[in-house]
């Protein structure tokens, strides 16, 4: 359980621990103090994860969990080391993409291993433990990164991530192969993947809720990439970034815990519809206030305006994914990889567009939240044929 939790946490660590280093990286590569090009370090990582999920899923079913995890962790370490030693910003982005490809394997394999060993209530408990680790990592990683930057440069953080990848690989040597021989794919075949893909794209619910998930996740990725620059440029609180980021991450954690409690009583679909309407309202209010204040509202007011959409993210992301998968039980494994890849790829592109609009104010970020909320709501209203709050 601990091994799978830390394997999946590698991706979160690879993103969150380096966020405080963006200012130093801008100076190192001469990008300009107010440049938001560093946000692409987050976006290209997610792009790598998106394109690699399905291939790693097929490899895990054909060659086993351990072999696939070994391949993925090797790519992960190469990407981290390459990023740490890169001599140009473009080289960093190239190796970050490779790093993201490697990070897809621990995610895919960990879910497969949990599914191999546990079922029912046992699997639910394990997934709760893994979710707990995910809540902790975004809270503490930026603070740890900022602390390490006092005694080392930004490249050390990349080396640290590489070391964590090696540590997980050494730990993984103790893991027995969990893929049952009777479930092993005899050969890599594309036809079942195409059949599963056709099932996904012809299912109205799967397509609509995947589009909704893409918009919401895209806003979240743009927040990850731009938040450090917003706190530094707009509010002059760059030194407080780890505390601010950790506090807002805790809000998302509270939303996830709340979701686990209310889903059995309310239903995922009703939660999605209510959260989306509230998300549109709060992000719309935030956009209006940002415009009226010239893109620099009161710090504490903006914290509230940002915390509310992030809370709704904690409700929307797991539930939209679940509803998208709701009618795909016959092709669940492949469908999960297809939906995951499509949503992360689309979200990364959304984030790249939003981050490119940064103008030294909070307006692009909060407007991106509002646009994503509206896009997700429209997609789901069309999917539900205008009838919201139906039973799951």
LINGIUR-V166832 format. One record per residue. RES is the residue in one letter. SS is DSSP state (A for helix, B for strand, O for the rest). OMEGA is omega in radians with two decimals (none if undefined). Layout:
res = (RES | RES)
ss = (SS | SS)
omega = (OMEGA | OMEGA)
//
This chain:
res = (X | X | X | X | X | X | X | X | X | X | X | X | X | X | X | X | X | X | X | X | X | X | X | X | X | X | X | X | X | X | X | X | X | X | X | X | X | X | X | X | X | X | X | X | X | X | X | X | X | X | X | X | X | X | X | X | X | X | X | X | X | X | X | X | X | X | X | X | X | X | X | X | X | X | X | X | X | X | X | X | X | X | X | X | X | X | X | X | X | X | X | X | X | X | X | X | X | X | X | X | X | X | X | X | X | X | X | X | X | X | X | X | X | X | X | X | X | X | X | X | X | X | X | X | X | X | X | X | X | X | X | X | X | X | X | X | X | X | X | X | X | X | X | X | X | X | X | X | X | X | X | X | X | X | X | X | X | X | X | X | X | X | X | X | X | X | X | X | X | X | X | X | X | X | X | X | X | X | X | X | X | X | X | X | X | X | X | X | X | X | X | X | X | X | X | X | X | X | X | X | X | X | X | X | X | X | X | X | X | X | X | X | X | X | X | X | X | X | X | X | X | X | X | X | X | X | X | X | X | X | X | X | X | X | X | X | X | X | X | X | X | X | X | X | X | X | X | X | X | X | X | X | X | X | X | X | X | X | X | X | X | X | X | X | X | X | X | X | X | X | X | X | X | X | X | X | X | X | X | X | X | X | X | X | X | X | X | X | X | X | X | X | X | X | X | X | X | X | X | X | X | X | X | X | X | X | X | X | X | X | X | X | X | X | X | X | X | X | X | X | X | X | X | X | X | X | X | X | X | X | X | X | X | X | X | X | X | X | X | X | X | X | X | X | X | X | X | X | X | X | X | X | X | X | X | X | X | X | X | X | X | X | X | X | X | X | X | X | X | X | X | X | X | X | X | X | X | X | X | X | X | X | X | X | X | X | X | X | X | X | X | X)
ss = (O | A | A | A | A | A | A | A | A | A | A | A | A | A | A | A | O | O | A | A | A | A | A | A | A | A | A | A | O | O | O | O | O | O | O | O | A | A | A | A | A | A | A | A | A | A | A | A | A | A | A | A | A | A | A | A | A | A | A | A | A | A | A | O | A | A | A | A | A | A | A | A | A | A | A | A | A | A | A | A | A | A | A | A | A | O | O | O | A | A | A | A | A | A | A | A | A | A | A | A | A | A | A | A | A | A | A | A | A | A | A | A | A | A | A | A | A | O | O | A | A | A | A | A | A | A | A | A | A | A | A | A | A | A | A | A | A | A | A | A | A | A | A | A | A | A | A | A | O | O | O | O | O | A | A | A | A | A | A | A | A | A | A | A | A | A | A | A | A | A | A | A | O | O | O | O | O | O | O | O | A | A | A | O | O | O | O | O | O | O | A | A | A | A | A | A | A | A | A | A | A | O | O | A | A | A | A | A | A | A | A | A | A | A | A | A | A | A | A | A | A | A | A | A | A | A | A | A | A | A | A | A | A | O | O | O | O | A | A | A | A | A | A | A | A | A | A | A | A | A | A | A | A | A | A | A | A | A | A | A | A | A | A | A | A | A | O | A | A | A | A | A | A | A | A | A | A | A | A | A | A | A | A | A | A | A | A | A | A | A | A | A | O | O | O | O | O | O | A | A | A | A | A | A | A | A | A | A | A | A | A | A | A | A | A | A | A | A | A | A | A | A | A | A | O | O | O | O | A | A | A | A | A | A | A | A | A | A | A | A | A | A | A | A | A | A | A | A | A | A | A | A | A | A | A | A | O | O | O | O | O | O | A | A | A | A | A | A | A | A | A | A | A | A | A | A | A | A | A | A | A | A | A | O | O | O | O | O | O | O | O | O)
omega = (-3.13 | 3.14 | -3.13 | 3.12 | -3.11 | 3.06 | 3.13 | -3.13 | 3.14 | -3.13 | 3.13 | 3.11 | -3.10 | 3.11 | -2.92 | -3.06 | -3.08 | -3.09 | 3.13 | -3.09 | -3.05 | -3.13 | 3.12 | 3.13 | 3.09 | 3.13 | -3.10 | -3.06 | 3.09 | -3.09 | -3.07 | -3.03 | -3.10 | 3.14 | 3.11 | 3.11 | 3.12 | 3.11 | -3.14 | 3.06 | 3.08 | -3.05 | -3.09 | 3.06 | 3.11 | 3.08 | 3.09 | 3.10 | -3.08 | -3.04 | -3.02 | -3.03 | -3.11 | 3.08 | 3.13 | 3.08 | 3.10 | 3.13 | -3.14 | 3.12 | -3.12 | -3.01 | 3.11 | -3.06 | -3.06 | -3.13 | -3.14 | 3.12 | 3.10 | 3.12 | -3.10 | -3.13 | 3.08 | 3.10 | 3.11 | -3.10 | 3.11 | 3.12 | 3.14 | 3.13 | 3.11 | 3.09 | -3.12 | -3.06 | -3.06 | -3.13 | 3.13 | -3.14 | 3.12 | 3.09 | 3.07 | -3.14 | 3.12 | -3.13 | 3.06 | 3.06 | 3.10 | 3.11 | 3.11 | 3.06 | 3.13 | -3.12 | 3.13 | -3.08 | 3.09 | 3.13 | -3.10 | -3.08 | -3.13 | 3.09 | 3.13 | -3.14 | 3.11 | 3.14 | 3.12 | -2.94 | -3.00 | 3.02 | 3.08 | -3.11 | 3.12 | 3.12 | 3.12 | 3.13 | 3.14 | -3.13 | 3.06 | 3.10 | 3.13 | 3.11 | 3.10 | 3.09 | 3.13 | 3.10 | -3.07 | -3.02 | 3.13 | 3.14 | -3.01 | -3.01 | 3.12 | 3.09 | 3.09 | 3.12 | 3.13 | 3.12 | -3.13 | 3.13 | 3.08 | -3.10 | -3.12 | 3.13 | -3.05 | -3.12 | 3.13 | 3.13 | 3.09 | 3.07 | 3.12 | 3.10 | 3.08 | 3.11 | 3.10 | 3.08 | 3.10 | -3.13 | 3.12 | 3.10 | 3.11 | 3.10 | -3.10 | -3.14 | 3.14 | -3.07 | 3.04 | 3.07 | -3.05 | 3.12 | -3.14 | -3.10 | -3.09 | 3.14 | -3.09 | 3.10 | -3.08 | 3.09 | 3.12 | -3.11 | -3.11 | -3.05 | 3.09 | 3.11 | 3.12 | 3.10 | 3.12 | 3.12 | 3.11 | 3.10 | -3.13 | -3.01 | 3.09 | 3.10 | -3.05 | -3.12 | -3.13 | -3.10 | -3.08 | -3.11 | 3.03 | 3.07 | 3.08 | 3.10 | -3.12 | 3.13 | -3.08 | -3.12 | 3.09 | 3.08 | -3.12 | 3.12 | 3.12 | 3.08 | 3.12 | -3.07 | -3.01 | -2.97 | -3.11 | -3.11 | 3.11 | -3.11 | -3.12 | -3.01 | -3.03 | -3.01 | 3.13 | -3.10 | -3.13 | -3.14 | 3.13 | -3.05 | -3.12 | -3.13 | -3.14 | -3.12 | 3.13 | 3.11 | 3.12 | 3.05 | 3.10 | 3.08 | 3.11 | 3.10 | 3.09 | 3.12 | -3.14 | 3.09 | 3.10 | -3.13 | -3.14 | -3.11 | -2.98 | -3.11 | -3.13 | -3.08 | -3.01 | -3.08 | -3.05 | -3.07 | 3.14 | 3.10 | 3.13 | -3.05 | 3.11 | -3.14 | -3.14 | 3.12 | 3.10 | 3.12 | 3.12 | -3.10 | -3.08 | 3.11 | 3.08 | 3.08 | 3.11 | 3.11 | 3.13 | -3.14 | 3.12 | 3.14 | -3.09 | -3.11 | 3.13 | 3.10 | -3.13 | 3.12 | 3.07 | -3.04 | -3.07 | 3.07 | 3.13 | 3.07 | 3.12 | -3.13 | 3.11 | -3.10 | -3.10 | 3.07 | 3.13 | 3.05 | 3.13 | 3.03 | -3.14 | 3.06 | -2.97 | -3.00 | 3.13 | -3.06 | 3.11 | 3.09 | -3.13 | -3.13 | 3.09 | -3.13 | -2.93 | -3.07 | -3.05 | -3.08 | -3.10 | -3.13 | -2.94 | -3.06 | -3.12 | 3.13 | 3.11 | 3.13 | -3.14 | 3.14 | 3.12 | -3.13 | -3.11 | -3.09 | 3.13 | 3.12 | 3.13 | 3.14 | 3.12 | 3.12 | 3.07 | -3.12 | 3.12 | 3.14 | -3.10 | -3.11 | 3.13 | -3.11 | -3.10 | -3.06 | -3.13 | 3.10 | 3.11 | -3.03 | 3.13 | -3.11 | -3.07 | 3.06 | 3.06 | 3.06 | -3.11 | 3.13 | 3.11 | 3.14 | 3.12 | 3.12 | 3.13 | -3.13 | 3.12 | -3.13 | -3.07 | 3.05 | 3.09 | -3.14 | -3.11 | -3.14 | 3.07 | -3.09 | -3.12 | 3.05 | 3.01 | -3.13 | 3.09 | none)
//
